[in-house]
Amino acid sequence: MIVLLFSMDREEWLRVYRTPGVGPMTFRELVNRFQCVEEAISFLATKGKRVVDAGTISEERAKLDRVGGQIICIFDKEYPDLLKSIPDAPPFLSAIGNVALLKARNVSIVGSRNSSLTGNRITRTIANELCTHGYTIVSGLAIGIDRHAHLGGIDSTIAIIANGLGSIYPPENIDVAQEICAKGLLLTEAPFGVPPSPSLFHGRNRIIAALSRGTLIVEATQNSGSLITANCALDYGRDVFAVPGSPIDSRSYGPNTLIQNGANLVQGSRDIIRYYQNAPQTRPAPVEIPCNEISSDLKARVATLLSNDPVHIDEICFQLQHPAAAIRVILSELELDGIARPCVGGRFALR
């Protein structure tokens, strides 16, 4: 019933999601609690939130149409089950290209922007061989390892970008992006024309991790965004692979550390192919967020556990001995109240 109601008011719900302060988890809670979009809009008004006007959404759709893009929502059949299974799945995605790849056998490959010639060669070889065996390559369209992952799998690749469609960042990868639009898929959760930002890069990393059964790290320094992607993959119960490197090369810190901590060591594409030949075929169930009544006392207790350092929702559940569904409802309320802000991988912090 929720799916039917949602499809009838698709653009109205997009207005809700584009409202500042409404993140993915809060949006799911609004759909689940009210089902009727007018009631959700009225509720947001009580929180001091002004919903984006219909003209803005129409303009966004028109711009997408002009570049051959489309919007995919979480209730569409094209929306991938793997991505839908995470609690902070983006309710809407903007795409150019072959959306059927969203449900392909996806493997993510990410790594250092300042990559070595050896790392580039290894990446292109692995990506190409995985594509030959029926896999689709997912990466973030950054320079370095990401670029070579896309080039190696150019006939079947998905690029997740940290800005809205209508421009390519970094500009050095415009040539690759054009090929991807023609043969693969360009994907983002950002509205059309939005420039890159730190929050979008973090969000992009979680999509890369969630969209694939496994993530391969090829070269990553100690504070690399690739390690954020690897951590997201672990949070979401995905497989993590790493190509080992020389201990005197700072770019080897990430993959070597991941291997020390239990990641699957990869010397070539055959290691990933063999792993999935022997792995059980399972599909994660989408996260459902039931509507629960919440007490003001519990809401206050959740708020006191938040700080400037992001804390995982599982830790909050453990501390308060309450189920995750109830805590998600509260965190959504706190986000609308301007108290909490969602972070990557199911974490929350004070706003």
N, C-alpha and C positions, 0 to 999 in steps of 0.2 A: 504493500500500500504506500509506503514511504517513497519507493522508487517511482510509482505512478504520479504521486503528487509532485515530486521533485521535477519530473520531466515536463509537467505542465507549466511550471513557473521557473524554467531554467535560468532565464536572464534576470529574473527578480532575485533568485538565490545568488547569482553571480554578483549582483549589487551588494548583497549582504556580505559576501566573502571579501569584496574589495573595500569594505569599510575598515578604516584604521582601527587596530586593536582586536580584530577578529582573525585569529590564527586557525590552522587546520583543525586542532582538537576542539576549539570553541565552536567552529562552524559545524562540526559533526554533532556536537551537543545541541546546538540550536535546531538543526534539522530533526534530530531525534525527539527533542522536547516539544516542539511546536508543530512540526509537519507543515502547517500553513505559513506561508512566507509573510503574510500581513501581520500575523501574531509575533513572528520573530522580529520584524521591523519595529513593531510597537514596543517590544521588550527592550530592544537596543536603545530606543528613545528614552526609556526610563533610566538607562545607564549613561545618558548624555552622549550617545553615539549618533552621529548623523550619517545615515546610509548614503552611499554613492548614488547620484541621480541616474535615471535611466538613459539620459543623453550621453553620459560618459561611457556607458556600456555599449550603446549603439555605435559610438565613434570607434571604440576599441574593436568591435566586430568588423566594422567597415575597413579599418586599416589591415586587419588580419586577412580579410578577403582579397585585398589588393595584392598581398604578397603570397597568396595561395595557402594561407594558414587556416587552422581551425582550432576550436576549443573542445577539449575532451573533459568530461566531468566524471566524478568517481562512480556514478551510477550507469555510465555508458558501458556497453558490452566490450568496447575497445580498451577500456581501462584495465591495466595489468593486475592480476591477482596478487603477485608478489608485492607490488607497491601498495596495493589496497590493504595488505595485511599489517602494515605498521600503524601505530596509533596517531602519528603526525603526518599521515599521507596527505599530499596536496589535493584538495577537493576539485580543483580545476587545473588543467595543463594546456598550454598553447603549443601547437606543433606545426611543423612544415615537413612534409615527406610521407614516408610509408609507415602509417600508424600500426600496421600489422606486426611490425618488429617489436612492439611493446610486449607481445606475448610469445616472442621467440625464445630460444635457449640462450639467455644472455649471460655473458661474463664481463665484468668490469676490469679495465686495466688503467691504473693511474700511477703517477710518479712525479719525479722532480721536474720543475720547469728548466732548471739549469742542468740538463741531462748530458751524459757522456755519449760519445760516438758508439761505444759498446752497448750502452743502455738503449740507445735508439735502435740499433740493429737487432738486439734481442727482442725488443718490444714489437717491431714490425714483423719479425719472423714468427713469433708466437701468435700474434693477432691474425696474420695471414693463414697460418696452419689451422687455427681454431675455426676460422670462417670456412676453410675447405672441409672441415668436419661438421659443418652445420650450425656453428655457434654465431651469435651476433655480439659484436664488441661494443661495450658502453664505456664512454669516457667523458671528460669535462671540457674538451676543446681548448685547453691551455696550451701554451708552447711547451716544447720538451717532450716528455714521455707521452702525454695525452695526444699530441699531434701525431706522433708516430704510431700510436695505437689505432687512431682513426685511419691513417694512411694504410696500415697493414691490413685492416679489415674494411677497406673503403666500399666494397660491394654489399656489406651488411653491418652497418654501424649506427649507433645512436649517440648523439652529442647532447649532453645536458649543459645548458648555459646559465650563467649567473646574471642575466639581464633579460629584458624583454626582447621579443622578436622585432625586427626592423633595423637592427644594427648587429655587428659582430665584434666581440671582444675576446682576445686581443685582435687588432686589425691584421697582424701578421698571419692570421689563420683564415682570412676571408676566402682564399682559394680552396682550402679544405672544406669550409662551411658550404660553399657553393656545390661542391661535389656531393656532400652529405645530403643537401636538400634534394638533389637529383636522384640519388641512389639509396639513401638511408633516411634518417629521421633527426630533425633538430627539435629540441624539446626544452621547455622552461615553465616554471610556475609563476613567473613575473608577468605583470600586464605589459601590453605592447609598448615599446619605446622606453621602458624604465631602464636607467643606466645601471651598471654593475655597482654592487655595494657589499660590504663585509657580510651582512646578514644573508644576502642572496648566495654568496659563495658557500657559506656554511650550509644553507638549505640545499644547494646543488649537490654538495657532498653526500647528504643523506639520501637524496634521490638516486644518485649513482650506486650507492651501496644497496639500497632496498630493491632496485629494479633488477638486480642480478642474483643468481644463486651463489655466486662467489666473486670475490674481488682479488685481483692480483696487483701487488705492489712491486714496481721496478724502480729502484732508486728513490730515496726519500730522506731528507735531512731530519734532524731531531725535532724541529718544530714545523714540519711540513704539513700542508693541508691534506696530503695523501694519507697521513696517519690518522687524521680526523675521519677520513672515509673508511679506513680500516676499522677504527673503533665503532663507527656507526654499523658496519657490517656485523661486528661481533654483538653489538646491542640487539640487532635484529635477527640474530641466529643464523647469519649467513656464513659461508666458508671464506676463509682468508688464506691466500697464497702469497708467497714472496720469493723473489729471485735473490739469492745471496750475492754479496759483493765483497770487495777487498776491505778489511777493517781499517785501512789507513785512508780510505776515501769517505768523507763525511756523508756522501750520498748513500752509503751502504748502511748507515746507522739504522734507518727505519726498517728495511727488510730483514737485516740481521737480528735486530731486537725482536721483531715479530716472530721470527723462526725460533729464537730462544724461548719465547712465551707460548709456543705451540702451533704457530702457523705452518701450513703445508709448504715444504721446500720445493721449489720448482726450478728445474734445469732446462725445461723445454715444454712445448705444448702437450707432448705425450703424457706428462705427469698430470695435467688437468683433465685430459681426455680419459685416462685410465681411472682417475678418481671418480669421475661421474659415471663411468661404466659400472663401477662397483657400488656407488652410493644409492640408497633407496630413493625412489621417486615420491616425494611428498609435496603437498601444496599447503602452505600456511592458510589458516582460516582468517578471513577479514576480522578486524577488531570491531566489536560491537560495543557501543556505549549506552547502556540503558539509562533511562531517566529516573533518577532517585531523588527523593526528598533529602535535603541536607540541612543540618542544624547550624545555627550561627556559631555555636561553640566549636564544632568540628572545623568550620571554615576558618575561625580564628587560630586554631591550633595548627592548621596547615600553613597559614600565613607566617606564623612564628618560626617555622622550620626553613623558610626561604631566606636567602642572603644574596650578596652580590656574586657569590660563587655558585654556578649551576649545580643543582642537586637532582639526581634521578628520581623519577616518580616511584620506582620500586623501593628506594630508601625511605621515602615519605610513608609509603604503605607499611613498611616494616616497622618504622618508628611508632606509627599510630595504630597498627594492627587493624587496618581497614582495607577492604578490597579495592583493587585498582580502579574499577568502574566508578565507585563513589568519589575517589580522590580526583579522577579526571574531571568529573562534574564540578568539583570545588575549584580546581585549577582554572577551568574555563571561566567560572564566575570571577575569580581573582584577576584574570587577564582582562575581562571586560571592565572591572573596577579600576584598572590601571595600576594594580599592585604587583602582579606577576607578569613575566615575559617568558615565552617559550624559547628554548634553546635546542640545539641539535641533539638527536638521539634520545628523545623522551625526557629531557632535563628542563628544569624551570629555575628562574632566578628572580630576585626583586627587580622591578622596573626602575 
